C-alpha cells in the first residue's frame, strides 16, 4: 500500500505509472468519490506524453487524448452496467492501440481484459490517500515493481 499526502503526489505517482504503460494496457481505478481517481488519471496522461488538459469524463463518459500513444479515459460511474459500455464499443478502448484508464471500473469488471492493473484508492484524511496496486498479469506486475522501486 502506498500513501500520498497531496494532489501533487497523486499526480506524480500516476505519471510514473503512465511512463511505463504500453499500447493495450488498461488501468482500472476504484474508490469513493473524491479519492483521487481523476487526479491519478491526469498523471497517467502526463506520463503518456499528453499535453492537453485532462478532465473528468463524468458527463462525456469517454475522453480521448493523444500523447506517445492514444490515451482513453473512461468514467463508467453513470452507466447501469456492462451492457451500457458494450453499446459504446468498449473493445476499441480495451483492445486497441492506446492505453486506457477506467474510473469506477469495478462496475464493468466482466468486460475487462485478462490483464489489467487495478488501483484501489482510499481517503484517509485531509489530502491523505492510500493506493493499492493489484496487477492482473505478469507485465503489469512488473510495472508495479518498477513504480515501487522508484521510491513509492
DSSP file (Angstrom, degrees, kcal/mol; ACC not computed):
  #  RESIDUE AA STRUCTURE BP1 BP2  ACC     N-H-->O    O-->H-N    N-H-->O    O-->H-N    TCO  KAPPA ALPHA  PHI   PSI    X-CA   Y-CA   Z-CA
    1    1 A X              0   0    0      0, 0.0     2,-0.4     0, 0.0   131,-0.2   0.000 360.0 360.0 360.0 138.0    0.0    0.0    0.0
    2    2 A X  E     -A  131   0A   0    129,-2.9   129,-3.0     2,-0.0     2,-0.4  -0.916 360.0-152.3-115.1 138.5    1.2    3.4   -0.9
    3    3 A X  E     -A  130   0A   0     -2,-0.4     2,-0.4   127,-0.2   127,-0.2  -0.925   7.8-168.2-111.2 136.7    0.3    6.7    0.8
    4    4 A X  E     -A  129   0A   0    125,-2.6   125,-2.6    -2,-0.4     3,-0.1  -0.944  10.3-160.4-120.9 147.8    0.2   10.1   -0.9
    5    5 A X        +     0   0    0     -2,-0.4     2,-0.3   123,-0.2   123,-0.1   0.407  67.9  19.2-109.2  -0.2   -0.1   13.3    1.0
    6    6 A X  S  > S-     0   0    0      1,-0.1     4,-2.0   123,-0.1     5,-0.1  -0.983  77.2-102.8-160.7 166.4   -1.3   15.7   -1.7
    7    7 A X  H  > S+     0   0    0     -2,-0.3     4,-2.7     1,-0.2     5,-0.2   0.885 120.4  56.9 -61.1 -39.2   -2.8   16.1   -5.1
    8    8 A X  H  > S+     0   0    0      1,-0.2     4,-2.4     2,-0.2    -1,-0.2   0.921 107.1  47.1 -59.9 -45.6    0.6   16.8   -6.5
    9    9 A X  H  > S+     0   0    0      2,-0.2     4,-2.3     1,-0.2    -1,-0.2   0.888 111.1  52.6 -63.9 -38.7    2.0   13.5   -5.1
   10   10 A X  H  X S+     0   0    0     -4,-2.0     4,-2.2     1,-0.2    -2,-0.2   0.935 111.3  46.1 -61.5 -45.9   -1.0   11.6   -6.5
   11   11 A X  H  X S+     0   0    0     -4,-2.7     4,-2.3     1,-0.2    -2,-0.2   0.894 111.2  52.3 -65.7 -39.8   -0.5   13.1   -9.9
   12   12 A X  H  X S+     0   0    0     -4,-2.4     4,-2.1     2,-0.2    -1,-0.2   0.893 108.9  50.4 -63.1 -39.7    3.3   12.3   -9.8
   13   13 A X  H  X S+     0   0    0     -4,-2.3     4,-1.9     1,-0.2    -1,-0.2   0.921 110.1  50.0 -64.7 -43.4    2.5    8.7   -8.9
   14   14 A X  H  X S+     0   0    0     -4,-2.2     4,-2.9     1,-0.2    -2,-0.2   0.890 108.3  53.9 -59.7 -39.2    0.1    8.5  -11.9
   15   15 A X  H  X S+     0   0    0     -4,-2.3     4,-2.1     2,-0.2    -1,-0.2   0.903 105.1  53.1 -63.4 -41.1    2.8    9.9  -14.1
   16   16 A X  H  X S+     0   0    0     -4,-2.1     4,-0.6     1,-0.2    -1,-0.2   0.918 112.5  44.7 -60.1 -42.6    5.3    7.3  -13.1
   17   17 A X  H >X S+     0   0    0     -4,-1.9     3,-1.5     1,-0.2     4,-0.6   0.937 110.1  55.5 -65.6 -45.7    2.8    4.6  -14.0
   18   18 A X  H >< S+     0   0    0     -4,-2.9     3,-1.0     1,-0.3    -2,-0.2   0.843  99.9  59.5 -57.2 -36.6    1.9    6.3  -17.2
   19   19 A X  H 3< S+     0   0    0     -4,-2.1    -1,-0.3     1,-0.2    -2,-0.2   0.762 107.7  47.5 -63.0 -24.1    5.5    6.3  -18.4
   20   20 A X  H << S+     0   0    0     -3,-1.5    -1,-0.2    -4,-0.6    -2,-0.2   0.504  88.0 110.1 -97.0  -5.7    5.5    2.5  -18.1
   21   21 A X    <<  -     0   0    0     -3,-1.0     2,-0.3    -4,-0.6    78,-0.1  -0.377  47.5-163.5 -75.8 151.0    2.3    1.8  -20.0
   22   22 A X    >   -     0   0    0     76,-0.1     3,-2.2    -2,-0.1    76,-0.1  -0.815  39.7 -68.7-124.0 164.5    2.2    0.3  -23.4
   23   23 A X  T 3  S+     0   0    0     -2,-0.3    76,-0.2     1,-0.3    74,-0.1  -0.303 122.1  26.3 -53.9 135.0   -0.5    0.0  -26.1
   24   24 A X  T 3  S+     0   0    0     74,-3.0    -1,-0.3     1,-0.3     2,-0.2   0.273  87.0 135.8  93.4 -10.1   -3.3   -2.2  -24.9
   25   25 A X    <   -     0   0    0     -3,-2.2    75,-2.6    73,-0.1     2,-0.4  -0.489  37.1-160.6 -73.4 140.8   -2.7   -1.6  -21.2
   26   26 A X  E     -b  100   0A   0     89,-0.3    91,-2.7    73,-0.2     2,-0.5  -0.986   6.0-164.8-124.3 130.5   -5.8   -1.0  -19.1
   27   27 A X  E     -bc 101 117A   0     73,-3.1    75,-2.9    -2,-0.4     2,-0.5  -0.974   7.5-160.3-115.9 123.3   -5.8    0.7  -15.7
   28   28 A X  E     -bc 102 118A   0     89,-3.2    91,-3.4    -2,-0.5     2,-0.5  -0.904   5.1-160.4-107.2 125.7   -8.9    0.3  -13.5
   29   29 A X  E     +bc 103 119A   0     73,-2.8    75,-2.2    -2,-0.5    76,-1.0  -0.913  11.7 176.8-111.7 130.2   -9.5    2.8  -10.7
   30   30 A X  E     + c   0 120A   0     89,-2.5    91,-3.1    -2,-0.5     2,-0.2  -0.946  23.3 102.1-128.7 151.4  -11.8    2.2   -7.8
   31   31 A X        -     0   0    0     -2,-0.3    91,-0.2    89,-0.2     3,-0.1  -0.746  65.9 -64.7 151.7 162.4  -12.6    4.2   -4.7
   32   32 A X  S >  S-     0   0    0     89,-0.4     3,-1.7    -2,-0.2     5,-0.3  -0.112  70.1 -71.4 -66.7 166.6  -15.1    6.5   -3.3
   33   33 A X  T 3  S+     0   0    0      1,-0.3    -1,-0.2     2,-0.1     0, 0.0  -0.340 122.8  21.5 -55.2 136.6  -16.0    9.9   -4.7
   34   34 A X  T 3  S+     0   0    0     -3,-0.1    -1,-0.3     1,-0.0    -2,-0.1   0.590  84.1 121.8  81.0  10.5  -13.1   12.3   -4.1
   35   35 A X  S <  S-     0   0    0     -3,-1.7    87,-0.2    86,-0.1    -2,-0.1   0.605  88.3 -97.1 -84.8  -9.7  -10.5    9.6   -3.6
   36   36 A X  S  > S+     0   0    0     -4,-0.2     4,-2.6    85,-0.1     5,-0.2   0.611  76.7 137.2 111.6  14.2   -8.3   10.9   -6.4
   37   37 A X  H  > S+     0   0    0     -5,-0.3     4,-2.1     1,-0.2     5,-0.1   0.935  79.4  42.5 -59.6 -48.8   -9.1    8.8   -9.4
   38   38 A X  H  > S+     0   0    0      2,-0.2     4,-2.0     1,-0.2    -1,-0.2   0.880 113.1  53.2 -68.5 -36.6   -9.2   11.7  -11.9
   39   39 A X  H  > S+     0   0    0      2,-0.2     4,-1.6     1,-0.2    -1,-0.2   0.925 109.1  49.3 -62.5 -44.0   -6.1   13.3  -10.4
   40   40 A X  H  X S+     0   0    0     -4,-2.6     4,-2.3     1,-0.2    -2,-0.2   0.906 109.4  53.0 -59.9 -41.6   -4.3   10.0  -10.8
   41   41 A X  H  X S+     0   0    0     -4,-2.1     4,-2.6     1,-0.2    -1,-0.2   0.843 102.3  58.0 -65.3 -33.7   -5.5    9.9  -14.4
   42   42 A X  H  X S+     0   0    0     -4,-2.0     4,-2.1     1,-0.2    -1,-0.2   0.920 108.9  46.5 -59.6 -42.0   -4.1   13.3  -15.0
   43   43 A X  H  X S+     0   0    0     -4,-1.6     4,-2.7     2,-0.2    -2,-0.2   0.908 108.5  54.6 -66.5 -42.0   -0.7   11.9  -14.0
   44   44 A X  H  X S+     0   0    0     -4,-2.3     4,-1.4     1,-0.2    -2,-0.2   0.947 109.7  48.2 -54.0 -48.9   -1.2    8.9  -16.2
   45   45 A X  H  <>S+     0   0    0     -4,-2.6     5,-2.8     1,-0.2     3,-0.3   0.905 109.9  50.8 -60.3 -42.9   -1.8   11.2  -19.2
   46   46 A X  H ><5S+     0   0    0     -4,-2.1     3,-1.5     1,-0.2    -1,-0.2   0.907 108.9  52.1 -61.7 -40.9    1.2   13.3  -18.4
   47   47 A X  H 3<5S+     0   0    0     -4,-2.7    -1,-0.2     1,-0.3    -2,-0.2   0.755 107.3  53.6 -65.7 -23.8    3.3   10.1  -18.2
   48   48 A X  T 3<5S-     0   0    0     -4,-1.4    20,-3.2    -3,-0.3    21,-0.5   0.380 124.0-105.4 -89.6   2.4    1.9    9.2  -21.6
   49   49 A X  T < 5 +     0   0    0     -3,-1.5     2,-0.4     1,-0.3    -3,-0.2   0.655  63.5 158.4  84.9  16.0    3.0   12.5  -23.1
   50   50 A X      < -     0   0    0     -5,-2.8    -1,-0.3    -6,-0.2    17,-0.2  -0.607  19.2-176.9 -74.5 127.1   -0.4   14.1  -23.2
   51   51 A X        +     0   0    0     15,-0.6    -1,-0.2    -2,-0.4    16,-0.1   0.670  53.6  94.0 -96.8 -20.8   -0.1   17.9  -23.3
   52   52 A X  S    S-     0   0    0     14,-0.3     2,-0.4     1,-0.1    -2,-0.0  -0.265  91.6 -92.3 -68.2 158.3   -3.8   18.7  -23.3
   53   53 A X        -     0   0    0      1,-0.0     2,-0.6     0, 0.0    -1,-0.1  -0.606  40.0-138.8 -72.1 125.6   -5.6   19.4  -20.0
   54   54 A X        +     0   0    0     -2,-0.4     2,-0.3    -4,-0.1   -12,-0.1  -0.782  27.7 179.0 -92.6 123.6   -7.1   16.1  -18.7
   55   55 A X        -     0   0    0     -2,-0.6     2,-0.2   -14,-0.1     8,-0.1  -0.778  36.8 -83.7-121.1 164.4  -10.5   16.5  -17.3
   56   56 A X        -     0   0    0     -2,-0.3     3,-0.4     1,-0.1     4,-0.2  -0.469  26.3-151.4 -68.1 132.3  -13.1   14.1  -15.8
   57   57 A X     >  +     0   0    0     -2,-0.2     4,-2.8     1,-0.2    18,-0.4   0.024  55.1 128.2 -90.5  29.1  -15.2   12.3  -18.3
   58   58 A X  T  4 S+     0   0    0      1,-0.2    20,-0.2     2,-0.2    -1,-0.2   0.843  84.3  24.5 -53.6 -37.6  -18.1   12.0  -15.8
   59   59 A X  T  4 S+     0   0    0     -3,-0.4    -1,-0.2     1,-0.1    -2,-0.1   0.742 127.5  44.8-102.2 -27.7  -20.6   13.5  -18.3
   60   60 A X  T  4 S-     0   0    0     -4,-0.2     2,-1.3     1,-0.1    -2,-0.2   0.668  89.8-149.9 -86.5 -17.0  -18.9   12.7  -21.6
   61   61 A X  S  < S+     0   0    0     -4,-2.8    14,-2.2    14,-0.0     2,-0.4  -0.187  75.1  43.2  73.8 -39.9  -18.1    9.1  -20.4
   62   62 A X  E     -D   74   0A   0     -2,-1.3     2,-0.4    12,-0.2    12,-0.2  -0.992  60.8-173.9-138.8 128.8  -15.0    8.9  -22.6
   63   63 A X  E     -D   73   0A   0     10,-2.5    10,-3.0    -2,-0.4     2,-0.4  -0.980  13.4-156.2-116.4 135.3  -12.3   11.5  -23.2
   64   64 A X  E     +D   72   0A   0     -2,-0.4     2,-0.3     8,-0.2     8,-0.2  -0.923  14.0 177.3-114.4 136.7   -9.6   10.7  -25.8
   65   65 A X  E     -D   71   0A   0      6,-2.4     6,-2.6    -2,-0.4     2,-0.5  -0.904  21.9-133.1-132.6 159.2   -6.1   12.3  -25.8
   66   66 A X  E     +D   70   0A   0     -2,-0.3   -15,-0.6     4,-0.2   -14,-0.3  -0.973  41.7 132.0-118.7 129.3   -3.0   11.9  -27.9
   67   67 A X  S    S-     0   0    0      2,-1.5   -18,-0.3    -2,-0.5   -17,-0.1  -0.282  86.3 -34.3-135.5-134.3    0.4   11.5  -26.5
   68   68 A X  S    S+     0   0    0    -20,-3.2     2,-0.3    -2,-0.1   -19,-0.1   0.661 140.7   0.8 -69.8 -12.4    3.1    9.0  -27.4
   69   69 A X  S    S-     0   0    0    -21,-0.5    -2,-1.5   -47,-0.1    29,-0.2  -0.930 105.2 -70.9-155.5 167.5    0.1    6.7  -28.0
   70   70 A X  E     -D   66   0A   0     27,-0.4    29,-2.4    -2,-0.3     2,-0.5  -0.379  42.9-154.3 -62.8 144.5   -3.7    7.3  -27.6
   71   71 A X  E     -De  65  99A   0     -6,-2.6    -6,-2.4    27,-0.2     2,-0.5  -0.983   5.7-164.1-123.8 118.9   -4.9    7.7  -24.1
   72   72 A X  E     -De  64 100A   0     27,-2.7    29,-2.9    -2,-0.5     2,-0.6  -0.907   2.2-168.0-106.5 123.4   -8.6    6.8  -23.4
   73   73 A X  E     -De  63 101A   0    -10,-3.0   -10,-2.5    -2,-0.5     2,-0.3  -0.939  10.4-177.2-117.2 110.8  -10.0    8.0  -20.2
   74   74 A X  E     -De  62 102A   0     27,-3.2    29,-3.1    -2,-0.6     2,-0.4  -0.826  17.7-166.8-110.5 145.9  -13.4    6.5  -19.3
   75   75 A X  E     + e   0 103A   0    -14,-2.2     3,-0.4   -18,-0.4    29,-0.2  -0.941   9.1 175.4-128.9 109.2  -15.7    7.2  -16.3
   76   76 A X    >   +     0   0    0     27,-2.1     3,-1.2    -2,-0.4    28,-0.1   0.202  45.4 112.3-101.4  15.8  -18.4    4.5  -16.0
   77   77 A X  T 3  S+     0   0    0      1,-0.3    -1,-0.2    26,-0.1    27,-0.1   0.878  80.4  46.0 -54.6 -42.0  -19.9    5.7  -12.8
   78   78 A X  T 3  S+     0   0    0     -3,-0.4    -1,-0.3   -20,-0.2     2,-0.2   0.526  91.1 102.7 -84.8  -5.4  -23.2    6.7  -14.5
   79   79 A X    <   -     0   0    0     -3,-1.2     3,-0.1     1,-0.1    -3,-0.0  -0.487  69.2-139.1 -77.1 149.0  -23.6    3.5  -16.5
   80   80 A X        -     0   0    0      1,-0.2     2,-0.3    -2,-0.2    -1,-0.1   0.720  68.9 -58.9 -78.2 -21.1  -26.1    0.9  -15.3
   81   81 A X  S >> S-     0   0    0      1,-0.1     3,-1.0    -5,-0.0     4,-1.0  -0.985  76.3 -43.0 165.9-170.3  -23.7   -1.9  -16.1
   82   82 A X  H 3> S+     0   0    0     25,-0.4     4,-2.3    -2,-0.3     3,-0.2   0.806 120.4  64.6 -56.0 -35.3  -21.6   -3.7  -18.7
   83   83 A X  H 3> S+     0   0    0      1,-0.2     4,-1.7     2,-0.2    -1,-0.3   0.877  99.7  53.5 -59.7 -37.4  -24.3   -3.6  -21.4
   84   84 A X  H <> S+     0   0    0     -3,-1.0     4,-0.7     1,-0.2    -1,-0.2   0.888 109.6  47.8 -64.1 -38.4  -24.1    0.2  -21.5
   85   85 A X  H ><>S+     0   0    0     -4,-1.0     5,-1.0    -3,-0.2     3,-0.6   0.859 106.1  57.8 -71.5 -34.6  -20.4    0.0  -22.1
   86   86 A X  H ><5S+     0   0    0     -4,-2.3     3,-1.6     1,-0.2    -1,-0.2   0.897 101.9  55.9 -59.9 -39.4  -20.8   -2.6  -24.8
   87   87 A X  H 3<5S+     0   0    0     -4,-1.7    -1,-0.2     1,-0.3    -2,-0.2   0.765 102.2  57.1 -64.1 -25.0  -23.1   -0.1  -26.6
   88   88 A X  T <<5S-     0   0    0     -4,-0.7    -1,-0.3    -3,-0.6    -2,-0.2   0.464 118.4-110.7 -85.5  -1.4  -20.2    2.4  -26.6
   89   89 A X  T X 5 +     0   0    0     -3,-1.6     3,-1.4    -4,-0.3     4,-0.5   0.946  45.0 179.1  73.8  49.4  -17.9    0.0  -28.4
   90   90 A X  T >>< +     0   0    0     -5,-1.0     4,-2.7     1,-0.3     3,-1.0   0.736  67.3  76.6 -57.8 -25.6  -15.5   -0.7  -25.4
   91   91 A X  H 3> S+     0   0    0      1,-0.3     4,-2.5     2,-0.2    -1,-0.3   0.868  88.2  58.8 -57.0 -37.6  -13.4   -3.1  -27.5
   92   92 A X  H <4 S+     0   0    0     -3,-1.4    -1,-0.3     1,-0.2     4,-0.2   0.854 114.1  37.7 -58.9 -34.8  -11.7   -0.2  -29.3
   93   93 A X  H <4 S+     0   0    0     -3,-1.0     3,-0.3    -4,-0.5    -2,-0.2   0.880 121.4  40.9 -86.9 -40.6  -10.5    1.1  -25.9
   94   94 A X  H  < S+     0   0    0     -4,-2.7    -2,-0.2     1,-0.2    -3,-0.2   0.778 130.6  25.3 -80.0 -26.3   -9.7   -2.1  -24.1
   95   95 A X  S  < S+     0   0    0     -4,-2.5    -1,-0.2    -5,-0.3    -2,-0.2   0.073 103.4 100.5-126.8  23.4   -8.1   -3.9  -27.0
   96   96 A X  S    S-     0   0    0     -3,-0.3    -3,-0.1    -4,-0.2    -4,-0.1   0.053  87.6 -80.1 -97.1-155.5   -6.9   -1.0  -29.2
   97   97 A X  S    S+     0   0    0     -5,-0.2   -27,-0.4   -74,-0.1     2,-0.2   0.228 100.8  61.2 -97.6  12.5   -3.6    0.8  -29.8
   98   98 A X  S    S-     0   0    0     -5,-0.2   -74,-3.0   -29,-0.2     2,-0.4  -0.637  85.3 -94.6-126.2-175.6   -3.7    3.0  -26.8
   99   99 A X  E     - e   0  71A   0    -29,-2.4   -27,-2.7   -76,-0.2     2,-0.4  -0.830  38.4-154.4-101.8 145.4   -3.6    2.9  -23.0
  100  100 A X  E     -be  26  72A   0    -75,-2.6   -73,-3.1    -2,-0.4     2,-0.4  -0.968  12.2-165.5-127.6 134.8   -7.0    3.1  -21.2
  101  101 A X  E     -be  27  73A   0    -29,-2.9   -27,-3.2    -2,-0.4     2,-0.5  -0.974   9.2-165.5-115.0 133.7   -7.9    4.3  -17.7
  102  102 A X  E >   -be  28  74A   0    -75,-2.9   -73,-2.8    -2,-0.4     3,-1.1  -0.932   6.8-154.0-124.2 107.4  -11.4    3.3  -16.4
  103  103 A X  E 3  S+be  29  75A   0    -29,-3.1   -27,-2.1    -2,-0.5   -73,-0.2  -0.625  87.6  12.7 -77.2 138.9  -12.7    5.1  -13.3
  104  104 A X  T >  S+     0   0    0    -75,-2.2     3,-2.1    -2,-0.3    -1,-0.3   0.785  82.6 158.9  65.2  29.9  -15.3    3.0  -11.4
  105  105 A X  G X   +     0   0    0     -3,-1.1     3,-1.7   -76,-1.0     7,-0.1   0.653  55.3  78.6 -61.6 -17.5  -14.1    0.0  -13.5
  106  106 A X  G >  S+     0   0    0    -77,-0.3     3,-0.8     1,-0.3    -1,-0.3   0.741  84.0  66.4 -63.3 -19.7  -15.4   -2.5  -10.9
  107  107 A X  G <  S+     0   0    0     -3,-2.1   -25,-0.4     1,-0.2    -1,-0.3   0.699 111.7  31.8 -72.0 -18.8  -18.8   -1.8  -12.4
  108  108 A X  G X> S+     0   0    0     -3,-1.7     3,-2.4    -4,-0.2     4,-0.6   0.007  76.3 132.7-126.8  27.4  -17.7   -3.4  -15.7
  109  109 A X  G X4  +     0   0    0     -3,-0.8     3,-1.3     1,-0.3    -1,-0.1   0.810  66.5  64.7 -51.6 -36.1  -15.3   -6.0  -14.4
  110  110 A X  G 34 S+     0   0    0      1,-0.3    -1,-0.3    -4,-0.2    -2,-0.1   0.735 104.1  47.6 -63.0 -22.3  -16.8   -8.7  -16.6
  111  111 A X  G <4 S+     0   0    0     -3,-2.4    -1,-0.3     2,-0.0    -2,-0.2   0.537  86.7 112.0 -95.1  -8.5  -15.7   -6.8  -19.8
  112  112 A X  S << S-     0   0    0     -3,-1.3     4,-0.1    -4,-0.6    -3,-0.0  -0.277  74.1-106.1 -67.5 150.6  -12.1   -6.2  -18.7
  113  113 A X        -     0   0    0      2,-0.2    -1,-0.1     1,-0.1    -2,-0.0  -0.229  34.5-103.7 -66.6 166.8   -9.3   -7.9  -20.5
  114  114 A X  S    S+     0   0    0      1,-0.1     2,-0.6     0, 0.0    -1,-0.1   0.893 110.2  50.6 -59.4 -39.8   -7.5  -10.7  -18.7
  115  115 A X  S    S+     0   0    0      2,-0.0     2,-0.3    20,-0.0   -89,-0.3  -0.889  72.5 129.8-106.9 123.8   -4.5   -8.4  -18.0
  116  116 A X  E     - F   0 136A   0     20,-1.2    20,-2.7    -2,-0.6     2,-0.6  -0.974  51.3-114.5-159.6 163.8   -5.1   -5.1  -16.3
  117  117 A X  E     -cF  27 135A   0    -91,-2.7   -89,-3.2    -2,-0.3     2,-0.5  -0.930  25.3-156.8-108.1 121.1   -3.9   -3.0  -13.4
  118  118 A X  E     -cF  28 134A   0     16,-2.5    16,-3.2    -2,-0.6     2,-0.5  -0.835   5.4-167.4 -96.8 132.9   -6.3   -2.3  -10.7
  119  119 A X  E     -cF  29 133A   0    -91,-3.4   -89,-2.5    -2,-0.5     2,-0.6  -0.964   3.6-162.7-121.5 112.7   -5.7    0.8   -8.5
  120  120 A X  E     -cF  30 132A   0     12,-2.7    12,-2.2    -2,-0.5     2,-0.4  -0.855   9.4-164.4 -98.0 123.4   -7.8    1.0   -5.3
  121  121 A X  E     - F   0 131A   0    -91,-3.1   -89,-0.4    -2,-0.6     2,-0.4  -0.852   7.0-175.4-110.5 142.8   -7.9    4.4   -3.8
  122  122 A X  E     - F   0 130A   0      8,-2.2     8,-2.5    -2,-0.4     2,-0.5  -1.000  25.2-126.9-139.3 138.3   -9.0    5.3   -0.3
  123  123 A X  E     + F   0 129A   0     -2,-0.4     6,-0.2     6,-0.2     3,-0.1  -0.726  28.4 171.1 -82.2 124.6   -9.4    8.6    1.6
  124  124 A X  E     -     0   0A   0      4,-2.7     2,-0.3    -2,-0.5     5,-0.2   0.607  61.2 -50.3-106.5 -18.7   -7.5    8.5    4.9
  125  125 A X  E >  S- F   0 128A   0      3,-1.4     3,-0.9     0, 0.0     2,-0.5  -0.970  94.5 -18.0 168.4-173.2   -7.9   12.2    5.8
  126  126 A X  T 3  S-     0   0    0     -2,-0.3     3,-0.1     1,-0.3    -3,-0.0  -0.376 132.9 -17.1 -58.8 108.8   -7.5   15.7    4.5
  127  127 A X  T 3  S+     0   0    0     -2,-0.5     2,-0.5     1,-0.2    -1,-0.3   0.260 111.6 117.5  79.4 -13.2   -5.2   15.3    1.5
  128  128 A X  E <   + F   0 125A   0     -3,-0.9    -4,-2.7  -123,-0.1    -3,-1.4  -0.775  36.6 168.0 -96.4 126.9   -4.1   11.9    2.6
  129  129 A X  E     -AF   4 123A   0   -125,-2.6  -125,-2.6    -2,-0.5     2,-0.4  -0.953  23.4-145.5-133.3 151.8   -4.9    8.9    0.3
  130  130 A X  E     -AF   3 122A   0     -8,-2.5    -8,-2.2    -2,-0.3     2,-0.4  -0.926  12.3-162.5-115.0 147.8   -3.8    5.3    0.1
  131  131 A X  E     -AF   2 121A   0   -129,-3.0  -129,-2.9    -2,-0.4     2,-0.5  -0.993   4.3-165.6-128.5 134.8   -3.4    3.4   -3.1
  132  132 A X  E     - F   0 120A   0    -12,-2.2   -12,-2.7    -2,-0.4     2,-0.5  -0.986  11.7-150.7-119.3 123.5   -3.2   -0.4   -3.5
  133  133 A X  E     - F   0 119A   0     -2,-0.5     2,-0.5   -14,-0.2   -14,-0.2  -0.830  13.2-176.7 -95.2 125.8   -1.9   -1.7   -6.8
  134  134 A X  E     - F   0 118A   0    -16,-3.2   -16,-2.5    -2,-0.5     2,-0.3  -0.887  11.8-158.1-123.6  98.0   -3.4   -5.1   -7.9
  135  135 A X  E     - F   0 117A   0     -2,-0.5     2,-0.7   -18,-0.2   -18,-0.2  -0.591   7.4-160.6 -79.9 134.9   -1.8   -6.3  -11.1
  136  136 A X  E    S+ F   0 116A   0    -20,-2.7   -20,-1.2    -2,-0.3     2,-0.1  -0.862  70.2  20.6-111.4  92.0   -3.7   -8.8  -13.1
  137  137 A X  S  > S-     0   0    0     -2,-0.7     4,-1.5   -22,-0.2     5,-0.1  -0.279  88.7 -93.5 123.3 149.7   -1.0  -10.3  -15.3
  138  138 A X  H  > S+     0   0    0      1,-0.2     4,-1.8     2,-0.2     5,-0.1   0.845 116.9  54.1 -66.2 -37.4    2.8  -10.5  -15.3
  139  139 A X  H  > S+     0   0    0      1,-0.2     4,-1.6     2,-0.2    -1,-0.2   0.915 111.2  45.4 -66.1 -40.2    3.6   -7.5  -17.3
  140  140 A X  H  > S+     0   0    0      1,-0.2     4,-2.1     2,-0.2    -1,-0.2   0.775 107.2  59.0 -75.3 -24.3    1.6   -5.2  -15.1
  141  141 A X  H  X S+     0   0    0     -4,-1.5     4,-2.3     2,-0.2    -1,-0.2   0.882 105.3  51.0 -64.4 -37.7    3.1   -6.8  -12.1
  142  142 A X  H  X S+     0   0    0     -4,-1.8     4,-2.4     2,-0.2    -2,-0.2   0.887 106.4  54.0 -66.0 -39.0    6.4   -5.7  -13.5
  143  143 A X  H  X S+     0   0    0     -4,-1.6     4,-2.3     2,-0.2    -2,-0.2   0.934 109.3  48.2 -58.9 -46.5    5.0   -2.1  -13.9
  144  144 A X  H  X S+     0   0    0     -4,-2.1     4,-2.6     1,-0.2     5,-0.2   0.919 110.1  51.9 -61.6 -44.1    4.1   -2.1  -10.2
  145  145 A X  H  X S+     0   0    0     -4,-2.3     4,-2.3     1,-0.2    -1,-0.2   0.908 110.4  48.8 -59.0 -42.3    7.5   -3.4   -9.2
  146  146 A X  H  X S+     0   0    0     -4,-2.4     4,-0.9     2,-0.2    -1,-0.2   0.891 110.9  49.7 -66.6 -39.1    9.2   -0.6  -11.2
  147  147 A X  H ><>S+     0   0    0     -4,-2.3     5,-0.8     1,-0.2     3,-0.7   0.933 113.2  46.2 -64.4 -45.3    7.0    2.1   -9.6
  148  148 A X  H ><5S+     0   0    0     -4,-2.6     3,-1.7     1,-0.2     4,-0.5   0.870 106.9  58.5 -65.6 -36.6    7.7    0.8   -6.1
  149  149 A X  H 3<5S+     0   0    0     -4,-2.3    -1,-0.2     1,-0.3    -2,-0.2   0.736  94.4  67.9 -64.7 -21.6   11.4    0.6   -6.9
  150  150 A X  T <<5S-     0   0    0     -4,-0.9    -1,-0.3    -3,-0.7    -2,-0.2   0.406 132.0 -82.1 -80.2   3.4   11.3    4.3   -7.7
  151  151 A X  T < 5       0   0    0     -3,-1.7    -2,-0.2    -4,-0.0    -3,-0.2   0.604 360.0 360.0 111.3  12.6   10.6    5.1   -4.1
  152  152 A X      <       0   0    0     -5,-0.8    -4,-0.2    -4,-0.5  -149,-0.2   0.415 360.0 360.0-104.9 360.0    6.9    4.6   -3.5
